[in-house]
Amino acid sequence: MNVLAIETSTDWCGVALVQDGICSCKIEEQIPRKHAEQLPLFYETVKDQTNLDDIQLDGVAISIGPGSFTGLRVGLGFAKGLAFAKDLPIIPVPTLQIMASSGKAPSDNFTVLLYSHRDIVYFQKFSGLKPTTPEKASTWDSVEPNSAAIHYGCEKLLTNEAFQSVPPSAEMTGILAEKHFDDWVQDNAYDLVPNYISPFELGHKK
């Protein structure tokens, strides 16, 4: 199976080609507020390095959120454009599950934390690599993460916690999309929207 994966849910931007569970090419860079500018260039680089036009793709994977409002919109818009142009399905991949599957989980039971804004974070608990709670957005003080956790972007909220920083990656986006293809694939992605989890409403209540 050949999957082209796109990850733009944070200040990192990435494009990867995953073939039968192995990443054969990826371009990733931390580029705050430059996703719309750089994502097409990353795609062209991967296309040139892999002769992508000669490869029969099975789908386009996209990190669907939660995450950056603008980044998610840019990534999904680009993924939809590719999918429509090449007549391919889209595989939306949960962003927190991408982080959880990074291979850096501190224990069997752990929490994934992703910074949103102010003191708001997205979070989800996992056992092994399987989610045990829904994705949620809440204030940092009310999250109560497990003693074992990974995070991205939460440095200003951390006190004494020694949580490892793990940004979501395009490579893992593609690997998970291939693994869960039958369950997650969207043949008609016209109405597909990012998973925002309404963090802005929480922020306005403070």
C-alpha positions in Angstrom: 0.0 0.0 0.0 1.2 3.5 -0.8 0.0 6.4 1.3 1.0 10.1 1.0 0.7 11.7 4.4 0.4 15.3 5.5 0.9 16.7 9.0 0.2 20.4 9.8 -1.5 20.4 13.1 1.2 22.2 15.0 4.0 24.6 14.1 5.7 21.6 12.4 4.8 20.9 8.7 5.5 17.6 7.0 4.9 15.4 4.0 5.8 11.8 3.9 5.4 8.8 1.5 4.7 5.6 3.4 4.9 2.3 1.4 3.9 -1.0 3.1 4.5 0.4 6.6 7.9 2.0 5.8 8.5 5.7 5.2 10.5 6.0 2.0 10.7 9.8 2.0 9.7 12.6 4.2 10.2 16.4 4.5 9.5 17.9 7.9 10.3 21.3 9.4 9.3 23.5 12.2 7.9 26.5 10.4 5.4 28.6 12.5 2.8 30.4 10.4 4.3 29.3 7.1 2.3 26.1 6.3 0.4 27.6 3.4 3.6 28.8 1.8 5.8 25.8 2.4 3.4 22.8 2.2 3.2 22.8 -1.6 7.0 23.0 -1.8 7.4 20.1 0.6 5.0 18.1 -1.6 7.0 18.9 -4.8 10.2 17.9 -3.1 8.8 14.5 -2.1 7.3 14.1 -5.6 10.7 14.8 -7.2 12.6 12.5 -4.8 10.3 9.5 -5.2 8.9 9.9 -8.8 5.6 10.1 -7.1 3.7 10.5 -10.4 4.8 6.9 -11.3 3.5 5.4 -8.0 -0.1 4.2 -7.6 -1.2 5.8 -4.4 -4.0 4.2 -2.3 -4.9 7.4 -0.4 -3.9 10.7 1.1 -3.6 10.7 4.9 -4.1 13.9 6.9 -3.6 14.7 10.6 -7.2 15.7 11.3 -6.8 17.3 14.7 -7.1 18.6 17.3 -4.4 21.2 16.8 -3.7 24.6 15.2 -6.9 26.1 13.7 -5.0 27.5 10.7 -2.6 24.6 10.3 -5.4 22.0 10.2 -7.3 24.0 7.6 -4.3 24.4 5.4 -3.4 20.7 5.6 -6.9 19.4 5.0 -7.4 21.8 2.1 -4.2 20.7 0.4 -5.1 17.0 1.1 -8.6 17.5 -0.5 -7.0 19.1 -3.5 -4.7 16.2 -4.1 -7.4 13.6 -3.4 -9.8 15.2 -5.9 -7.1 15.8 -8.5 -5.9 12.2 -8.3 -9.3 10.5 -7.5 -8.0 9.2 -4.2 -9.7 8.7 -0.8 -8.6 10.6 2.3 -7.7 8.9 5.5 -8.1 11.3 8.5 -5.8 10.4 11.4 -6.3 11.6 14.9 -3.5 13.9 15.9 -3.2 12.8 19.5 -3.0 9.2 18.4 -0.2 10.1 16.1 1.7 11.5 19.1 0.8 8.5 21.2 2.2 6.1 18.6 5.5 7.9 18.2 7.4 5.2 20.1 8.2 7.5 23.0 5.4 6.5 25.4 6.7 6.6 28.9 4.6 3.6 30.1 1.7 1.5 29.2 -0.8 4.0 30.7 -0.1 7.6 29.8 -1.6 10.9 28.7 -1.0 12.9 25.5 -1.1 16.7 25.9 -1.2 19.2 23.1 -1.1 23.0 23.7 -3.9 25.0 22.3 -3.8 28.6 23.6 -3.6 30.5 27.0 -3.9 27.7 29.5 -6.0 25.4 27.3 -4.7 22.0 26.2 -6.1 19.1 24.2 -5.6 15.8 26.0 -6.4 12.1 25.8 -5.5 9.1 27.9 -4.1 5.9 26.4 -3.5 2.3 27.5 -0.8 0.8 25.4 -1.4 2.6 22.1 -5.2 2.5 22.4 -7.2 5.5 23.5 -9.2 5.0 26.7 -10.9 8.4 26.8 -12.3 10.8 24.1 -10.2 13.7 23.0 -11.0 16.8 25.0 -10.0 20.4 25.5 -9.7 21.9 29.0 -7.7 24.2 31.2 -4.4 22.9 32.4 -5.3 22.8 36.0 -8.3 20.5 35.4 -6.6 18.0 33.1 -5.0 15.9 35.9 -2.7 13.9 33.5 -1.2 10.6 34.5 2.2 10.8 36.1 3.4 9.5 32.8 2.7 11.8 29.8 4.0 13.2 26.6 3.3 16.6 25.3 3.9 19.2 22.7 4.0 22.9 23.2 3.1 22.8 26.9 6.5 24.1 28.3 5.1 27.3 29.8 2.4 25.3 31.7 4.7 22.6 33.1 6.0 23.0 36.6 7.9 20.0 38.0 6.7 17.5 35.4 9.4 15.9 33.3 7.2 15.1 30.3 8.9 14.5 27.0 8.1 16.8 24.0 6.8 14.8 21.1 5.5 16.7 18.0 3.2 14.8 15.7 4.9 13.5 12.5 3.9 13.0 8.9 5.6 9.6 8.9 3.5 8.3 11.8 0.4 9.9 10.1 1.0 7.7 7.1 1.8 4.5 9.1 -1.4 4.8 11.1 -3.4 5.6 8.0 -2.2 2.4 6.4 -2.8 0.3 9.5 -6.3 1.6 10.0 -7.2 2.2 6.4 -10.4 0.1 6.3 -11.8 1.8 9.4 -10.8 5.4 8.8 -10.9 5.8 5.0 -13.3 8.5 3.6 -14.2 7.8 0.0 -16.2 11.1 -0.2 -14.3 13.7 1.7 -16.2 16.8 0.5 -17.7 17.5 3.9 -14.7 16.4 6.0 -13.7 19.1 8.5 -10.8 19.2 11.0 -11.5 18.0 14.6 -11.2 21.4 16.4 -12.9 20.3 19.7 -14.1 23.9 20.2 -11.2 25.1 22.4 -12.0 28.8 21.7 -15.3 28.6 23.7 -13.3 27.4 26.7 -10.9 30.3 26.3 -13.7 32.9 26.3 -15.1 31.7 29.6 -12.1 32.7 31.5 
